Structures are given as C-alpha cells and as structure tokens.
Amino acid sequence: MAFITMNRFKVRTGSEADFEAVWLNRDTHLQDVPGFVVFHLLRGPTTDDHVLYASHTVWDSEADFLAWTRSEAFRKAHAGAGDNKPLYLGHPELESFEVIQEVKAEAMAD
C-alpha cells in the first residue's frame, strides 16, 4: 500500500497569491525520485486570519519517502524555504499516513 505525507500551512490572509507563486514557480525535483507517485497543492478553508493549504504527496512506501528526505533532490526542493516564513502563521505541520484501504473508480482499477 501507499504512504501519504501532508504539510499543512496556515497562510496569512492576503498572502495567498505569494504563497501559491512560491509553489507554482519552483522545481519540486520529485519526478525522478524513486517511489514518488503524485503531488497535490491543496487550498482549504478560509478563516479570519488565514487560509489553510496542504501539500499532499503520495509515495509507494514510507521507506521511499524517508529516502527522499535524505536526498539531494529534497535539499534542492527546499532551498530557501525559510525565506517564506512571513507568509505563515506558525510552522508548517507535517502529517504522515500509511494507507490502510484504497478504493478506486472502476475505470482506474488495476
């Protein structure tokens, strides 16, 4: 089964365009990483002081994700990430999940 990681970002109201530009204009260095499946940048609900975003990544396994975190591709993808702290309320929150069950549309079934 797959392994999923998410980073949640509370982006200050008014900083949404800057935050999205950072993500949309960067090279993720993920396409050739062993075990990488898919990446999504998600925009969630808005509150008075922030908009919730999440980076959502699917991996073949936890071992593949952990290997990526120790790789040169990871270092390149996260270079300068600290420069974006003024866009956030607090620190990003990493969440990781082992997939227990997967249900696919019949057209997508393997």
LUMKETOR-832654 format. One record per residue (C-alpha): z, y, x. Coordinates in steps of 0.05 Angstrom, whole numbers, plus 5000, padded with zeros to 4 digits. Each point is the difference from the previous one (the first is absolute). Example, Ala and Ser with C-alpha at 12.3 -4.5 7.8 and 13.67 -1.06 7.14 Angstrom:
<nodes>
515649105246498750695027
</nodes>
This chain:
<nodes>
500050005000499250725020505050515026500250724973502950625032500850694968502450665027502550484947499350745013503250554959494950565012502450704987496950324939494250435024498749565062496049464965493150235025502550055072503349314996493749684970495750345053504249695056498849314972492850084978497850295067503549535047497549355031504649454977497849525055501149434950493149714987500049555062507449825000501149244992503249844932498550684968497449934928500050684966503250705000501250474942502750714999503550094932502050634964505849914952504350414954501550745009507150294996502450715006500249985076495349455022494349534986501149275017494749675044499749315029495849685054498849284978497549485049498649264989500349515058498649265006507149905025506350355023498449785071493350364997503550644976505349965054494649885054496450624975506450425006500249815074492650145013496050565031496550084933506750164968501750515053493250344991500650004924506950335003498850495056502450694978503349734936506250415016496050644994499649884924507650004986499850694967495849694944505649514980506850004969504049535044497049425039494749524976503149364973496949345024500249424952497349305016498849434952498149275006495149824944503049454957494749984946492950274994495950024936492750205006494750154949495749384991494050355032504150115063503249325004498649615064
</nodes>
